[in-house]
Amino acid sequence: MNATILPNSEKHYPVLLKEILSIISPQNGGTFIDCTFGQGGYSKELLKFKTTNIIAIDRDSQCKNVAQKIKQFHKDRFTFFNKKFSEIDKIEIKKSKVKAIIFDLGYSYTQIKDPGKGLSFEYKGKLNMRLGINNFSADDMLNKLSQKDLELIFKYFGEDKDSKIISKRIVDHRLKNNINTKTLVNIINSVKKKSGRLHNATKIFQAIRIFVNKEISELIYGLINSAKILDINGILLVVSFHSLEDKIVKYFFRSLSEDKKISRYYPEEKNQNKLFELDSKKPILPSHEEIITNRPSRSAKLRYAIKKKNITKFEQDFIKRFSKLLEIENLSEKL
């Protein structure tokens, strides 16, 4: 989960940039945290406003080069941490009041096109998919986990209806040879018929990437810890790119901003953990013009919430809601 997908390597397109800037008002200054630094799209734009201070985070060590170049020109206003964003509460913010925290859960062009990362089904090499600070690779999980475990990962993280037969064919194939990118794509194509604009392998690759990078717990604890360090009236913004991410973000914001209704026959129960205020329950989508300029942005959804109260313990219901996904993620303990 790490920066916006780009159509080419020459120009960076931070998704929904105009909309984000209009929400967070950087012209008024303040400290902003870019949780998915990537190629620095949001950070660079925010630094154009002379009274802003930017803290950037990314788990991918290759982002350090971009961060160092920005640091040369903004020594006192820009700080970079090579960490997972779930650890946002552990970074030093120098007692600054955090005005906004931004998450962009997509991927950069450089990450997608890096054969070493093995994120794309266009390459034929070894499966990797590690984005940094990982304990295992896609190669490890596909060649070591049981059929049942793989089926669960594909079903819940990829929302793929063919998860059972694909996992069986993977296990059958690896009795003879290890699974690599080419053989995995061939296995998926042998099960699925081509339909629509999505590549047959898209959902399975998504599931593997989510599992390898523990993206479920990363997002859950990234949201929780961001809410804790955000200042009152600070804004938490998340750009998501697939339904599973959006489901988690949507529930987090709504559950901590609405009164609870037990039944239509009873009055609403006051929510004591009303941490946020929402300007809208609906996500903000890219404009037609943006989609033409940056086609991968077409699946982006921006949700944001404004912090209205300091509450130290509010996460129990949120974690419980997605406990099944966290249990599946914990299958990695077998590796």
PAKOLLUM-657284 format. One line per 8 residues: number of its first residue (from 0); for each residue x, y, z of N, C-alpha, C. Coordinates in steps of 0.001 Angstrom, whole numbers. Atoms other than C-alpha are relative to their C-alpha. Layout:
NUM = X,Y,Z,X,Y,Z,X,Y,Z; ...
***
This chain:
0 = 866,-1173,0,0,0,0,891,1207,0; -1120,-900,-24,2173,2675,-1164,60,886,-1237; -14,-1014,1049,1621,5747,-3428,-828,-355,-1229; 963,143,1086,-425,6223,-6562,546,-690,-1228; -369,633,1267,-324,4078,-9707,174,1079,-1054; -294,-1024,985,1182,6073,-12538,-36,-545,-1413; 59,473,1368,654,5871,-16306,1348,-27,-692; -1338,48,575,4293,6579,-17116,1003,466,1024
8 = -1044,-283,-980,7609,7068,-15385,492,1436,-68; -506,-1342,187,8137,10610,-16609,-689,1015,910; 759,-985,-760,5441,12379,-14601,-792,-678,1098; 722,565,-1140,3924,11769,-11189,-1395,609,84; 1382,-446,-86,157,11986,-10798,-601,-388,1350; 672,315,-1266,-944,12093,-7156,-1511,98,-184; 1432,97,276,-4593,11034,-7317,-817,949,885; 940,-873,-702,-7375,13474,-6339,711,1132,743
16 = -816,-1032,-651,-4764,16128,-5525,-787,1287,261; 746,-1255,-169,-7004,19166,-6103,-1025,-127,1113; 1019,213,-1016,-9726,17692,-3947,613,-57,1399; -679,109,-1296,-7299,16854,-1133,470,1367,480; -485,-1330,-379,-5741,20337,-1160,-1143,909,441; 1138,-849,-376,-9173,21967,-994,-538,-378,1377; 496,473,-1305,-10023,19858,2077,942,403,1133; -959,-196,-1097,-6810,20351,4084,575,1411,81
24 = -401,-1420,-13,-6050,24033,3168,1452,230,416; -1411,-184,-370,-2223,23932,3197,474,1452,-87; -367,-1412,90,-2139,27650,2335,1,674,1368; 42,-536,-1364,-2860,28230,6027,1109,-577,873; -1129,564,-731,257,26289,7044,-395,-1184,872; 253,1119,-902,621,23429,9521,870,-1198,-304; -750,1242,177,2133,19971,9892,-896,-1048,-642; 745,1002,747,993,17308,7433,827,-1283,-77
32 = -704,1278,88,1867,13606,7384,-441,-725,-1264; 214,762,1237,2169,11803,4041,392,-1442,312; -265,1364,-486,1822,8157,5079,464,-964,-1073; -392,868,1112,2508,6689,1628,801,849,-986; -827,-975,719,5349,8844,310,230,-375,-1458; -219,462,1371,6203,6766,-2782,985,854,-770; -831,-896,800,7547,9150,-5426,-139,1458,434; 38,-1338,-610,6689,12164,-3262,-1019,961,-573
40 = 973,-874,665,3694,13493,-5208,-714,965,929; 715,-875,-935,1672,14815,-2280,966,898,769; -962,-774,-790,4697,15921,-264,538,1192,-789; -512,-1091,837,6102,17982,-3143,-1023,1117,-158; 1050,-1013,171,2773,19736,-3671,-224,778,1294; 221,-668,-1284,2346,20495,33,1148,937,354; -1164,-828,-286,5871,21912,249,22,1298,-816; 101,-1245,786,4950,24548,-2355,-608,1132,827
48 = 559,-989,-910,3107,26288,468,1034,274,1091; -1212,-350,-743,5798,28149,2432,-75,-241,1506; 93,176,-1458,4432,27609,5954,-433,-1414,402; 319,1397,-321,3885,23850,5777,1241,-752,469; -1042,946,-400,5937,21140,7457,-511,-1398,-335; 434,1299,484,5848,17649,5989,800,-1115,666; -594,1240,-491,6513,14309,7659,-447,-1097,-959; 324,1032,988,6687,11484,5104,436,-1370,514
56 = -259,1371,-437,6575,7731,5731,-125,-930,-1197; 150,1065,996,7204,4758,3441,828,-1204,412; -693,1239,-361,8161,1133,4034,1029,-404,-1050; -885,342,1113,9944,910,660,1295,807,93; -1276,-692,-170,13639,1733,1163,452,726,-1258; -370,-662,1247,13947,2722,-2497,-528,1429,-64; 532,-1361,-36,11936,5847,-1669,977,990,636; -971,-878,-676,14909,7189,302,680,949,-968
64 = -674,-850,980,16535,8529,-2858,-830,1228,-343; 891,-1126,297,13519,10673,-3702,-79,924,1210; 102,-790,-1229,13241,11805,-82,1253,848,230; -1250,-745,-193,16914,12833,50,84,1213,-911; 1,-1132,940,16495,15045,-3019,-914,1120,485; 929,-1004,-531,13494,16796,-1471,604,676,1231; -612,-515,-1227,15376,17186,1813,1043,1077,-295; -1023,-987,383,18147,19124,27,-586,1398,-149
72 = 632,-1295,254,15701,21895,-831,-912,453,1145; 920,-334,-1094,13516,21762,2291,515,-613,1301; -689,622,-1130,15931,20858,5076,-781,97,1302; 667,-220,-1286,13894,22324,7936,-1497,-303,-27; 1455,176,116,10412,21519,6600,-410,-1404,-435; 322,1338,508,10659,17916,5435,797,-1059,751; -636,1116,-693,11392,14700,7338,-553,-1303,-555; 422,1290,552,11303,11149,5985,346,-1129,960
80 = -214,1188,-812,10930,7871,7905,-251,-1248,-839; 152,1280,695,11508,4450,6337,-623,-989,980; 751,824,-935,8808,2727,8397,-1322,-422,-626; 1375,324,360,5462,1013,8037,-908,1080,583; 847,-1073,-526,2637,3512,8434,-828,-426,1203; 670,451,-1224,1068,1336,11137,764,462,1239; -842,-471,-1098,3938,2664,13287,45,1515,90; 32,-1459,37,2947,6296,12778,53,609,1401
88 = -7,-514,-1376,2485,6708,16536,1387,-48,630; -1350,127,-553,6179,5894,17050,989,998,-605; -913,-972,608,7625,8645,14850,43,1285,833; -174,-1244,-748,8951,11879,16300,-640,1150,-774; 658,-1119,687,6697,14818,15453,269,1341,676; -479,-1245,-618,8390,17412,17697,-1127,863,557; 1119,-679,-652,5205,18325,19551,-824,856,-963; 779,-746,989,3721,19645,16318,-1457,-438,55
96 = 1406,332,134,-40,19806,15980,-226,-486,-1431; 159,593,1324,-843,17480,13091,-1340,435,-585; 1197,-570,612,-3302,19211,10795,-721,-1004,-898; 618,1003,869,-3873,16347,8343,951,-1166,-215; -750,1218,301,-2762,12781,7659,-600,-603,-1261; 464,463,1312,-2955,11407,4111,516,-1410,-277; -342,1345,464,-3019,7777,2966,-427,-135,-1454; 344,363,1380,-2895,6808,-720,397,-1460,-153
104 = -246,1436,-100,-3231,3027,-862,314,-675,-1336; -365,574,1296,-2240,2568,-4517,1488,-301,-81; -1412,331,225,1153,1722,-6051,579,884,-1082; -648,-854,987,3662,3749,-8019,392,-801,-1238; -441,612,1263,4679,3051,-11593,1331,-715,199; -1326,597,-193,8250,2367,-10457,-87,-1319,765; 176,1258,-729,7052,-314,-8031,-595,-1074,-899; 656,959,887,4764,-1983,-10577,968,-523,-1059
112 = -891,368,1103,7474,-1997,-13257,1358,-528,455; -1260,535,-519,10283,-3193,-10986,-77,-1529,16; 61,1473,47,10874,-6887,-11915,399,-647,1324; -464,542,-1270,12615,-7410,-8584,-1096,-97,1041; 1104,41,-962,9445,-6631,-6653,-1039,-1054,-381; 905,1064,444,7426,-9083,-8751,-1461,294,243; 1391,-371,-230,4177,-7140,-8387,-884,-226,-1218; 766,56,1241,3145,-7443,-12015,-18,-1403,-594
120 = 98,1291,682,1904,-10475,-13914,585,70,-1409; -623,-152,1310,3700,-9107,-16989,1400,-620,-45; -1355,534,-52,7045,-10481,-15808,-6,-1503,253; -46,1457,-47,8184,-14098,-15844,851,-549,1147; -945,449,-1015,10562,-14216,-12900,-623,-505,1285; 400,494,-1308,10371,-15246,-9277,-1015,937,647; 1007,-796,-695,7366,-14092,-7275,578,567,1296; -536,-644,-1184,8310,-11591,-4598,-1108,768,723
128 = 1086,-868,-494,5778,-8774,-3914,293,663,1338; -353,-692,-1242,7640,-7531,-828,243,1484,-284; -161,-1445,177,7378,-3750,-530,961,607,1006; -954,-494,-987,9821,-3462,2347,-430,-351,1409; 220,397,-1392,10152,-4569,5974,-966,-1192,37; 814,1221,79,8745,-8047,5214,735,-1193,603; -594,1215,-551,9307,-11464,6757,-13,-1170,-967; 93,1088,979,8428,-13616,3728,-448,570,-1334
136 = 342,-448,1353,7760,-13397,-9,-1201,-767,-542; 1070,726,683,5031,-14475,-2415,450,-1407,-354; -558,1320,309,7294,-17341,-3436,-127,-936,1198; 117,801,-1219,7330,-18558,178,-1423,-492,215; 1382,379,-316,3570,-18520,631,-585,-960,-1022; 590,841,1042,2675,-20099,-2718,590,-1404,-13; -653,1298,35,5153,-22926,-2336,-3,-741,1341; -51,634,-1320,4662,-23655,1382,-1354,-126,693
144 = 1290,60,-681,1098,-22925,2528,-888,-1097,-596; 891,1071,441,-1590,-25594,2291,-1036,516,-992; 1054,-383,937,-4348,-25626,-298,-1101,792,707; 1064,-673,-746,-6916,-24606,2337,397,1421,362; -473,-1338,-352,-4798,-21662,3464,-6,920,-1220; -16,-807,1227,-4297,-20439,-106,-1417,346,-444; 1400,-242,374,-8004,-20808,-791,-601,1147,824; 510,-1071,-864,-8855,-18595,2191,573,1356,-391
152 = -658,-1255,385,-6344,-15949,1126,-596,542,-1298; 550,-433,1290,-7649,-15851,-2460,-1462,425,124; 1435,-280,-143,-11291,-15869,-1358,-256,1322,713; 277,-1187,-808,-11128,-13126,1267,802,1235,-415; -825,-1154,364,-8265,-10914,66,-129,355,-1483; 180,-268,1422,-8890,-11284,-3665,-1454,10,-412; 1440,112,279,-12659,-11841,-3445,-213,-732,-1323; 0,761,1246,-12131,-14443,-6175,-860,-1254,141
160 = 941,1118,-73,-14904,-16965,-6839,632,-1342,-397; -669,1237,419,-12439,-19501,-8302,1149,-376,932; -1127,191,-924,-10202,-19570,-5220,279,-1476,296; -183,1414,-358,-10771,-23265,-4487,746,-768,-1084; -635,764,1078,-9844,-24674,-7877,1391,538,-329; -1332,-577,266,-6934,-22242,-8368,1000,-476,1054; -902,454,-1067,-5433,-23170,-4985,339,-1481,-163; -251,1435,219,-5799,-26875,-5808,1008,-201,-1122
168 = -926,152,1129,-4021,-26490,-9136,1403,500,339; -1311,-469,-455,-1217,-24523,-7489,706,-1112,776; -581,1071,-823,-637,-27311,-4949,355,-1209,-864; -304,1115,909,-805,-29977,-7686,1253,286,-816; -1141,-358,855,1699,-28104,-9849,1309,8,779; -1251,-150,-749,4214,-27458,-7091,567,-1340,472; -553,1329,-290,4603,-31199,-6489,1139,-320,-962; -1026,231,1017,6725,-31102,-9651,980,1167,-101
176 = -845,-1192,149,8011,-27525,-9874,-509,1126,890; 396,-1176,-764,8039,-24353,-7793,-879,910,-854; 881,-942,688,5440,-21743,-8684,751,1314,-218; -523,-1340,281,6782,-18641,-10435,-1090,821,-675; 1017,-892,567,5007,-15702,-12075,-660,-596,-1226; 549,539,1247,4595,-17352,-15459,-922,-1184,253; 839,1183,-249,3268,-20652,-14107,-1278,371,752; 1197,-432,-728,889,-18867,-11732,-1030,607,-961
184 = 905,-605,986,-586,-16801,-14576,-618,-1078,-883; 515,1099,840,-914,-19956,-16694,-1061,-820,741; 970,740,-810,-2716,-21760,-13862,-1322,776,76; 1211,-831,-109,-5145,-18853,-13415,-744,28,-1336; 628,-36,1331,-5773,-18634,-17175,-652,-1331,-368; 587,1310,291,-6480,-22367,-17285,-1348,-187,696; 1248,88,-763,-9324,-21829,-14804,-1030,1018,-495; 904,-1105,312,-10785,-18522,-15923,-106,274,-1502
192 = 187,-510,1347,-12252,-17325,-19185,143,1515,44; -186,-1441,52,-11325,-13794,-20224,-1346,698,-86; 1240,-773,40,-14116,-11360,-19445,252,1395,569; -168,-1371,-466,-14187,-7570,-19099,1413,509,-183; -1296,-651,180,-11203,-5256,-18824,1065,-522,957; -977,493,-974,-9567,-6943,-15807,752,-1212,-535; -799,1183,311,-6714,-9356,-16439,-451,-1137,924; 434,1152,-806,-7592,-12858,-15213,737,-112,1328
200 = -833,187,-1194,-4757,-12733,-12679,-117,1134,1018; 32,-1203,-846,-5650,-9357,-11141,-382,-294,1449; 496,215,-1362,-7609,-10573,-8101,908,-923,814; -904,916,-710,-5247,-13428,-7228,1292,730,374; -1208,-768,-309,-2217,-11130,-7463,-276,1014,1109; 384,-920,-1076,-4052,-8603,-5296,11,-720,1346; 72,770,-1250,-4698,-11279,-2666,1388,-340,525; -1367,357,-401,-1059,-12390,-2637,726,1209,550
208 = -667,-1233,-428,217,-8829,-2356,-499,456,1366; 575,-391,-1290,-2163,-8047,515,545,-890,1116; -470,946,-1008,-1072,-11182,2370,1484,197,306; -1451,-132,-181,2682,-10737,1824,349,1266,780; -310,-1284,-641,2639,-7105,2969,-867,298,1221; 879,-141,-1163,75,-7665,5743,-790,1309,-61; 649,-1277,245,-1964,-4848,4277,-1268,211,821; 1200,-149,-820,-5051,-5563,6375,348,599,1357
216 = -390,-542,-1306,-3372,-5045,9745,714,1339,-140; -648,-1292,248,-1271,-2237,8266,-1044,1116,-59; 1032,-1021,142,-4398,-330,7286,-770,203,1298; 773,-104,-1241,-6339,-1120,10455,763,771,1076; -764,-668,-1060,-3557,-66,12819,553,1352,-450; -361,-1321,514,-2486,2781,10548,-1103,1005,274; 1141,-878,-266,-5980,4270,10873,-142,279,1501; 146,-151,-1448,-6165,3639,14623,1059,957,563
224 = -1086,-804,-562,-2764,5164,15402,23,1417,-567; 104,-1350,571,-3311,8089,13027,-1040,814,760; 1060,-689,-737,-6535,8969,14811,480,441,1376; -486,-328,-1342,-4683,8965,18124,947,1197,3; -966,-1110,-4,-1953,11436,17091,-524,1256,-692; 571,-1144,704,-4154,13714,14983,-522,1025,1008; 461,-1064,-876,-4938,17082,16568,-1517,189,-140; 1427,-325,102,-8506,18195,17323,-226,898,-1218
232 = 315,-656,1280,-10076,19441,14055,980,-372,-1116; -867,530,1040,-7328,17605,12199,-791,-939,-905; 741,762,1008,-8331,15676,9087,777,-1254,-399; -570,1278,430,-7678,12019,8237,-597,-340,-1367; 447,248,1370,-7861,11292,4487,585,-1298,-521; -452,1272,556,-7650,7934,2718,-498,-158,-1431; 339,340,1378,-7551,7191,-1013,180,-1504,-150; -63,1452,176,-8393,3528,-1639,-265,-361,-1455
240 = 101,394,1409,-8388,1521,-4875,-758,-1307,-224; 830,1186,197,-10336,-1678,-4232,-980,-129,1155; 1149,40,-906,-13477,-2681,-2356,356,-421,1423; -359,463,-1342,-11771,-4426,571,583,1145,822; -545,-1178,-682,-9743,-1333,1485,-1113,982,350; 1054,-990,-210,-12745,925,1064,-971,-439,1081; 902,530,-1022,-14906,-1333,3238,554,275,1401; -651,-226,-1293,-12393,-1024,6105,-24,1484,366
248 = -39,-1450,-246,-12009,2750,5770,-1404,530,295; 1384,-447,-163,-15766,3319,5427,-531,-360,1387; 489,422,-1318,-16540,1302,8571,689,783,1117; -752,-725,-1025,-13804,3025,10587,-580,1398,198; 512,-1367,-97,-15097,6507,9794,-1443,31,503; 1423,-34,-372,-18797,5717,10130,-230,-462,1434; 225,538,-1349,-18558,3655,13315,443,968,1089; -508,-957,-983,-16700,6477,15044,-548,1411,-213
256 = 596,-1313,247,-18928,9297,13792,-1524,-8,127; 1458,100,-22,-22520,7995,14030,-501,-558,1325; 679,653,-1122,-24917,7172,16844,-429,-1391,-448; 302,1385,334,-25751,3487,16986,-1508,-251,85; 1420,332,9,-29235,2229,16052,-148,-1514,148; 159,1426,-275,-30070,-1156,17606,-1120,-586,-845; 1168,454,752,-33442,-1452,15889,-772,1213,-479; 816,-1112,498,-35782,713,13842,-1135,336,966
264 = 1075,-217,-959,-38287,359,16708,487,706,1267; -560,-652,-1177,-35943,1913,19261,774,1255,-409; -775,-1213,314,-34314,5350,19419,1485,-311,-100; -1448,186,145,-30654,5739,18528,679,27,1362; -805,28,-1224,-28158,4898,21241,1196,930,-208; -1091,-955,131,-25657,7701,21835,1342,-721,-41; -1323,588,156,-22190,6728,20657,1002,809,814; -959,-697,-869,-19754,7651,23412,1378,132,-642
272 = -1280,-49,705,-16853,7016,21040,-118,743,-1323; 164,-772,1226,-17894,9609,18488,1237,877,-189; -1311,-629,167,-14377,10524,17489,22,1005,-1142; -68,-785,1236,-15039,12001,14038,-1312,691,-343; 1138,-612,676,-17350,14248,12111,228,-177,-1496; -109,194,1442,-18063,13478,8453,-732,1114,-736; 681,-966,864,-18820,16156,5871,-935,-713,-967; 816,795,910,-20203,13408,3636,246,-1479,251
280 = -154,1445,-131,-20864,9675,3889,467,-629,-1307; -362,525,1318,-20169,9259,189,1455,335,-330; -1387,-282,376,-16641,8987,-1244,77,1043,-1112; -282,-922,1097,-15147,11610,-3541,703,-790,-1098; -550,746,1129,-14359,10205,-6998,767,931,-934; -751,-836,946,-11911,11444,-9656,-919,603,-1069; 752,-642,1073,-13220,13864,-12242,264,-716,-1321; -194,570,1341,-13613,12840,-15869,1348,430,-569
288 = -1268,-541,513,-10626,15069,-16701,1194,-733,606; -1111,706,-649,-8403,13337,-14149,135,-1422,-530; -43,1374,519,-9338,9885,-15407,616,-40,-1392; -601,-80,1333,-8409,10922,-18955,1516,181,103; -1437,-266,-189,-5026,12218,-17717,721,-1176,637; -616,1079,-779,-4331,9340,-15349,-1008,-1136,135; 1050,1013,78,-6432,6308,-16277,-100,-896,1236; 122,849,-1197,-5538,4153,-13214,-760,657,1160
296 = 722,-683,-1079,-7203,6808,-11033,-1497,-314,-16; 1444,229,146,-10620,5609,-12246,-587,-828,1145; 517,836,-1093,-10922,3149,-9342,212,630,1381; -308,-644,-1279,-9872,5639,-6640,-1251,533,703; 1048,-584,-835,-12171,6646,-3782,668,726,1168; -537,-786,-1108,-11352,9400,-1308,-1060,157,1081; 846,-237,-1172,-12919,9392,2158,819,775,1027; -712,-733,-1040,-12043,11769,4963,-911,266,1186
304 = 734,-275,-1236,-13070,12528,8538,757,1047,805; -577,-1071,-815,-12478,15432,10923,-71,-417,1467; -46,421,-1405,-11365,14609,14459,-613,1073,903; 692,-960,-855,-13593,16219,17091,189,-257,1493; -103,366,-1405,-12626,14507,20329,1243,-844,229; -1125,857,-367,-9647,12946,22075,-511,-1188,804; 398,1236,-672,-10469,9333,22959,1171,-971,-110; -1185,869,18,-7683,6956,23941,-312,-1441,-384
312 = 352,1387,289,-9558,3645,23627,-1298,-44,-806; 1174,18,878,-11899,3302,20667,72,-1122,-1031; -288,904,1103,-10442,498,18560,-601,-1395,99; 423,1387,-223,-11968,-2670,20052,-1049,-473,-1014; 1060,380,932,-15117,-2727,17892,535,-105,-1428; -577,-35,1346,-13143,-1875,14749,827,-1252,-274; -835,1196,153,-10626,-4681,15251,-867,-1262,-44; 898,1164,-38,-13392,-7156,16112,-746,-167,-1314
320 = 757,33,1254,-15294,-6247,12944,764,-722,-1104; -812,585,1063,-12398,-7394,10759,921,-1103,521; -820,1037,-627,-11082,-10170,12994,234,-1189,-924; -160,1119,929,-11674,-12818,10290,1141,264,-972; -1089,-351,922,-9364,-10990,7894,1352,-36,711; -1244,28,-769,-6735,-10598,10607,428,-1437,299; -315,1420,-210,-6955,-14337,11357,636,-609,-1242; -556,523,1256,-6295,-15132,7695,1403,559,-221
328 = -1335,-611,128,-3384,-12716,7658,1008,-720,884; -881,683,-948,-1945,-14570,10643,391,-1407,-417; -479,1256,550,-1593,-17713,8537,1484,87,-353; -1426,-221,310,1799,-16170,7779,905,-556,1103; -798,573,-1086,2957,-17517,11149,459,-1417,-304; -405,1342,396,3205,-20901,9458,1265,16,-883; -1146,-102,915,5982,-19623,7176,1316,218,757
***
